[in-house]
Amino acid sequence: MKAVDLALVVSDVKHQLESDLQENKVELAVEGVLPAVLGHRATLGQVMGNLVSNAIKFVAPGVTPCVRIRAEESGDFFRLWVEDNGIALPWNSRSVFFRDF
C-alpha cells in the first residue's frame, strides 16, 4: 500500500465521468480537504467511480443528481463519505444485493 491523495482520485473520477456529469447536470461537491490515505490507488478510484456513477444512474425521474464527498478523521483513520440523493434500496431488498459470497 502507498499514500494515495483522495483529492487526486476524485479529480480522476470527475475526468472519467465528465460527459455523464455534464449530461445529467450533476451537482458534485467536495467538502473540506480530502486527505492522503494508505491504499491502492486503482482500487480506490474504481470504488469512487462506481459510487459516483451509481449516484448519477439511480435517481428518481426529473431529479438532478447531487453527490457530496467528504472525509472525517477518527484517530489514525479517515472515513470517506460519498452521499447522494438517489432512490436507494428498500430495506427488505438489500439482502438480495448484498449476499454473502
C-alpha positions in Angstrom: 0.0 0.0 0.0 1.1 3.5 -0.7 -0.1 7.0 0.2 -3.0 8.0 -2.1 -4.2 11.5 -2.4 -8.0 11.2 -2.3 -8.4 14.7 -3.9 -6.5 13.3 -7.0 -8.6 10.2 -7.0 -11.8 12.4 -7.1 -10.3 14.5 -9.8 -9.6 11.4 -11.9 -13.2 10.2 -11.4 -14.5 13.6 -12.4 -12.4 13.5 -15.6 -13.5 9.9 -16.4 -17.2 10.7 -15.8 -17.1 14.2 -17.3 -19.6 13.6 -20.0 -22.1 11.9 -17.7 -21.7 14.7 -15.1 -22.4 17.3 -17.7 -25.2 15.5 -19.5 -27.1 14.8 -16.2 -26.2 18.3 -14.7 -24.8 16.5 -11.7 -24.1 18.7 -8.6 -20.9 17.2 -7.3 -19.4 18.9 -4.2 -16.3 18.0 -2.3 -16.5 19.4 1.2 -13.3 20.3 3.0 -9.9 18.9 2.2 -9.6 15.3 1.3 -6.7 13.6 2.9 -4.0 11.3 1.6 -4.5 7.7 2.9 -2.7 4.4 2.6 -4.3 2.3 0.0 -4.3 1.0 -3.6 -5.0 4.0 -6.0 -6.6 1.9 -8.7 -9.0 0.2 -6.3 -9.9 3.5 -4.6 -10.5 5.0 -8.0 -12.7 2.1 -9.0 -14.8 2.3 -5.8 -15.2 6.1 -6.0 -16.0 5.9 -9.7 -18.7 3.2 -9.1 -20.3 5.2 -6.3 -20.5 8.4 -8.3 -21.6 6.6 -11.4 -24.4 4.8 -9.4 -25.4 8.2 -7.9 -25.9 9.5 -11.5 -27.9 6.5 -12.7 -30.1 5.8 -9.8 -32.2 8.9 -9.1 -35.9 9.5 -9.4 -37.1 10.8 -12.8 -36.8 14.5 -13.1 -34.4 14.8 -10.1 -31.0 16.4 -10.5 -28.3 14.0 -9.1 -26.4 15.5 -6.2 -23.3 13.9 -4.8 -21.4 15.1 -1.7 -17.9 13.8 -0.9 -16.2 14.4 2.4 -13.8 12.9 4.8 -14.0 12.6 8.6 -10.9 12.0 10.7 -11.2 9.5 13.6 -7.9 9.0 15.4 -5.5 7.3 13.0 -8.2 6.6 10.4 -10.4 8.5 8.0 -13.9 7.7 7.0 -14.7 8.7 3.4 -18.4 9.7 2.8 -20.0 9.6 -0.6 -23.6 10.8 -0.2 -26.2 11.2 -2.8 -29.9 11.9 -3.3 -30.6 8.6 -5.1 -33.5 6.3 -4.8 -31.7 3.8 -2.5 -32.7 0.2 -1.9 -35.7 -0.8 0.1 -34.5 -2.4 3.4 -36.3 -5.6 2.6 -34.4 -5.9 -0.8 -30.9 -5.3 0.5 -30.2 -9.0 1.2 -30.7 -9.8 -2.4 -27.9 -7.3 -3.5 -25.6 -7.9 -0.5 -25.5 -11.6 -0.1 -22.5 -13.5 1.4 -20.2 -14.9 -1.2 
